[in-house]
Amino acid sequence: MNDWQKKSPLDWEKYLNKMVKVAAVEKLEYEGWVVTVDPVTASIILATFLEDDKVSISVVLGHAVQEVEILKEGDDEMRQQLSSLFTPEESKAYSPEELEKRKSSLKTWLETNHIPVTEQSESGGRLCVAGVLTIDPPYGPEECSSSNEIILSRVQGLIQGYLQKQQ
């Protein structure tokens, strides 16, 4: 296990939304904006913006990472651009105000039902339920993710019921 793999998710979080140079095994180097780091494999997902509004996504496997050097800090515009890379098309149909309203409404409802929820402001408005499940915009059951399938299924069912009552 290399030094990169020994880091914690809190250590990796310092690299999010930053331009980095990754030195990998066999003298390979990769440059790009850090979109995320996989907490299980320590793999780094890099985005490089090309001409014609195209984006190249690279994955540097965690076991191959030897060194990561920060080249440039990302501004708010870059943060927004990176967070929207994998945003589902249907969530782009909502205005920022509508997404904020949906988020606060769902968060309030979850808290009212004694479900621990926090907001991860650095990750584009993601909600975190009990530290084991995340809900991304536009805050529907499809945007839930968790490695615990039982919790995932139950929270998705709760959100589905909540949204049906809203209509």
N, C-alpha and C positions, 0 to 999 in steps of 0.2 A: 504494500500500500504506500503510495507516494504522499508527499506533504499536502498536495492539493486535496486528495481524497480524505485526509485526516481533518480537514477544516470542518467547521459546523455550518449549518445553513445561515446562521447570523453572520459568520465571516464572509460567506459567499454573497450575502445581500449587499455588501459594500461595493460589489462590482456591477450591480444591476444598473442599466441605463448609462453605462460608460463605454467609451471606445477603448478597447484593449488590444494588446498584442499577446498572443498565446504561443509560447515555445512548447513544442511537443516532441515526442520521441522521433528519432531518425532525422533530427535537425529541421523538422518542418515548423513553419510559422504561419499563424493565422491572425488576421486582423478583422475587427468588426465591433459592432455594438452588442453588448451583452443583453440578451432578451431575458434569459433565465438560466439557472443552474439546476440540474436535476438532483434532488436531495438523496436519491438512492444510489445513482451511479457516479455522481459528481461531474457529469458531462455538461459542457458549456454550450449553450445555443447562441450563436452569433448571427447578427443581421448586417448585411452590407447593402447599402442603397446604391443601385446602378442607374444608368441613364434610362430615360423613358418611363420613369416611375416604377421600375422593376426592383425587386428585392431578392437578394441571394441569401439563403439560410444555410449556415454551416453548423455541424455538430462536431465538437471535439470531445472524444470519449475521455472520461475522467481518468482512467488509468494511463492515458497517454500524455496528460498535462504535466509539464515539468515546471513551468513558470508562467505567471500572468502579470503583465505590466499594464497599469492604467495609463493611457495616452491622453485622454480628454474626458472632461466631465460633460454629461448630457444636460441640456437646458430643458425647460418645461415643454417646449415644442417637440424636442426629440423624445422625451418621456411619453408624450401623447402619441407620437408616431409609432414608437415601439409597442406601446400597449394596444394599439389598434391593429397591429399586424395579424393577430389571430382572433380578433373579435368577430363573432358571427355576423353575417350580413343583416340579420333581423334586428340586432341591437343597434346598428347604425341608423335605423329608422327612427330612433328616439332622439329627441333633443337632449342636450346635457341637463336641462332643467327637469325634463320628464324622467330621465334616469335617476337623478338625485331624489326626486319625489318617490319613485318606485323603491329605491334603496332605503330611504328613511322610513317609508311605510312598512316594508317587510321587516326591517330591523326592529321597529317598535312592536310589531305583531309578535315576532319571535321572543322579544324580551317580556312582553305581556304574558306569554305562555311559558315563562320560566326556562327558556332555552338560551344558554349563554352565547352571546354573539358580540363580536368586536369588528371594527372597521379597519382595514389595512389601507390607509390613505396613500402610502407610497406605491401601491400596486393598482392604481387606477380605480379605486372605489370598491375593491373586493371585500366581501363580508366573510368573516371566519366564524364558524359555529363550533364551539367547544374545543377549539384548537385542532380539530381533526377533519373538518370539511370546509371547503370554500365555495362561495357563490359569486360568480362574476356577472357583470351587466349583461343583459337586462333583467337579471334576478329571477329567472324562471327555473323550473326543475331541471331543464336540460343543461343549465349553466353550473350545476352543482358538481363538485368533484371531491372524491375521498378514496383512500385506499381501503377503508372499512366499508364493505358492501352493505352490511346491515344498517349502519347509520345513514349511508348514502340513500338507500331505498326509503327509509322512514322519513328523512328530511325532505326528499323529493315528493313523497306523498303528502306531507304537511303543506308544502309550498303549493302543490297542485290544488289542494282543498282551499287554501287561502285565496289563490287567484280566482277560483271558481266562485267564491263568495263575493269577490270584488266586482264581478261582472254583472 
